[in-house]
Amino acid sequence: ARAASPPKLVGHAMAVCKEEAKLVRLAGAAVLVDGFQFLREDVNLHVLTHFHSDHTVGLTRSFSAGTIFCTQVTAALITQLIGVDPARVRGLALDEAVALPGAGGVRMTLLDADHCPGSAVAVFEAPTLAAGADDGGGGGSAQRLVLHTGDCRASESMREGLRRWLAGRQVGELFLDTTYCDRRWNFPPQSVACEWLQDLTRAELAREPRTLFVVGSYQIGKERAVRAVAEVVDSPAHVEARRWRVLQLAHWGDARLPSGKSLWSRREEDCQVWMSTMASLSHEALEGILASVNGRFDAVVAFRPTGWSWAPKRMSAEGSSACKPWVGKSGRTRIYSVPYSEHSSYTELRALAEMLMPRRLIPTVNSETSVGKERVMRNLIGTFDLRADPERMDHYLGRADGVDEADMVDVLALSAKRGRALPRGGGTAHGVKRLHSEVVPCGWSSGVLRSGASGQPVDLDLTPPAPPLEPPRNSADTLPGRDGHSADFAFVDADADVVEVPDSDSDDVQQFPPAKQPLGQDDLQCVNLAQQQRLLQFYETDSRNSRAKVAFQTSKLKRKRGKKAKAGSKAVDSGRSSVLQLRFKSVPPKNVSSEQAPPCAGKPPRPRPPRALDARRGARGWPRELQRHSIKESRRRMHDCVA
């Protein structure tokens, strides 16, 4: 079977072009990771995770904004191919911890990212903080470790190496490569994708032995896919001069096939496998390659290894046979799209995030807008602690650490507190008002509520009182209280400086017997005031943002309507066309049927009958005598009809 049209590669990756996905702050130090387009005067520490062009944007040979830390392979690539001053570059070995200069003791370690040759994951460690100290991340000691993945393939071997290095330590912030962060992208591991490439290669060789195979790649990467095809053909892969230099600097130049042959060659006539760019995999380019080999091959088969070619239902059930070729018009060129990727699949992304369980997660791909970020984060819910993200409600509902007992307030006890009040029927102003500062909050001690005024334990009867038969008429009415006794109450204005409280028969506050058993921390008994203030601030901020968004949309809609009205007024032509385009909402007179009514009176009739049924009708469905009127007569009739 063959595909009559090019395969649809649904999906795209868009790296975040914002500083928040590049800037790492830890213990007062700032480091830019793959952020050479965001150079700052106050940041002189830079980390380059790998040598792909979308991560070296802004890096030129004249770079002088500090020191670049990277792997030894990446250091050789940027100094030899870009021309960066070697004095500005520091190449590190994997698993080697280094103290960043001028960063307050922050150490960095590069770990294998399993993405492309020379790629690495950057892990930053802050110095040990004092007990109870916090570096601003809101997570205490766990914030001492920040991990930036760059681009990575979170395979099982990569996760195992990261697990061994962490040794049980929790990650405070995780900058995660979310290229394929969607449930759809559960493509197979690289080893399985390489087996599919080999199966397709064997099938094409059986169909036509004189076939040239072309494998797409970038300036670095896809080497394993090329090796999988070359092993089946038992032929070296031809590479161009620049690609050959990259392979040598990446320590892939000495790779060999199982037969002992070299994996790479610069001679076209010795190779049945070619390595080309992904952009050149078109039928026109393949026809040009076939014409340049002087009849040594009768067909060309190209492989486009990318995760975007994954078709979940078909490929999960059929395997490599689900990869259908896109055949050219001549029948001599074929293009396959195989789900080989050097980025993490969705399953691998969740496995990595669940293993690290960070307190905060920052997506670095497909999250430049708030909608894109929300879509990405929705697929990772449950893999990180939401309480450390100030954009989440969980940040305001709880904290990672325990809450001090001094911050807890018993709302039930404060609502049931009794004090002085006016006698029934009136009284003097003396004793009517009490300063708000005299109302002392209650606190918890060993699970027992203690009154702030007396310091004695207070027993709370949590049984709800019986509802009143009638609603209170005013603020001085009574409601059933404890044990069926009537209890006075008064409304308290929270914004007032003083509080009016009703009098009671006794000047002393009534004391209840101590509780026999410690009380549990009920939702209304243990209320964190600071937490409620943060929650209120969250809602106020959200409300302001919502109002601003609605105002912006309203103004945008008004501008759009104004443009439409202006364009509509310009579209009205002069003469008879303007008369025919005018529509009035007025209803024609009752004695005039819709068939005899002029076009200006109301809406035209719905369906126009066939011309054969009524020969008197003209081209517009109206009687011919009406169409013969001049423009002036039509306007006169129109005004008469409206009148």
Secondary structure, 3 states (H helix, E strand, C coil): CCECCCCCCCCCCCECCCHHHCEEEECCEEEEECCHHHCCCCCCEEECCCCCHHHCCCCCCCCCCCEEEEEHHHHHHHHHHHCCCHHHEEEECCCCEEECCCCCCCEEEEEECCCCCCCEEEEEECCCCCCCCCCCCCCHHHHHEEEECCCCCCCHHHHHHHHHHHCCCCCCEEEECCCCCCCCCCCCCHHHHHHHHHHHHHHHHHHCCCEEEEEEECCCCCHHHHHHHHHHHCCCEECCHHHHHHHHHCCCCCCECCCCCECEECCHHHCCEEEEEHHHCCHHHHHHHHHHCCCCCCEEEEEEECHHHCCHHHHHHHHHHHCCCEECCCCCEEEEEECCCCCCCHHHHHHHHHHHCCCEEEECECCCCHHHHHHHHHCCCCCCCHHHCCCCCHHHHCCCCCCCHHHEECHHHHHCCCCCCCCCCCCCCCCCEEEHHHCCCCEEECCEEECCCCCCECCCCCCCCCCCCCCCCCCCCEEECHHHCEEECCCCCCCCCEEECCCCCCCCCCCCCCCCCCCCCCCCCCEEHHHHHHHHHHHHHHHHHHHHHHHHHHHHHHHHHHHHHHHHHHHCCCCHHHHHHCCCCCCCCCCCCCCCCCCCCCCCCCCCCCCCCCCCECCCCCEHHHHCCCHHHHHHHHHHHHC
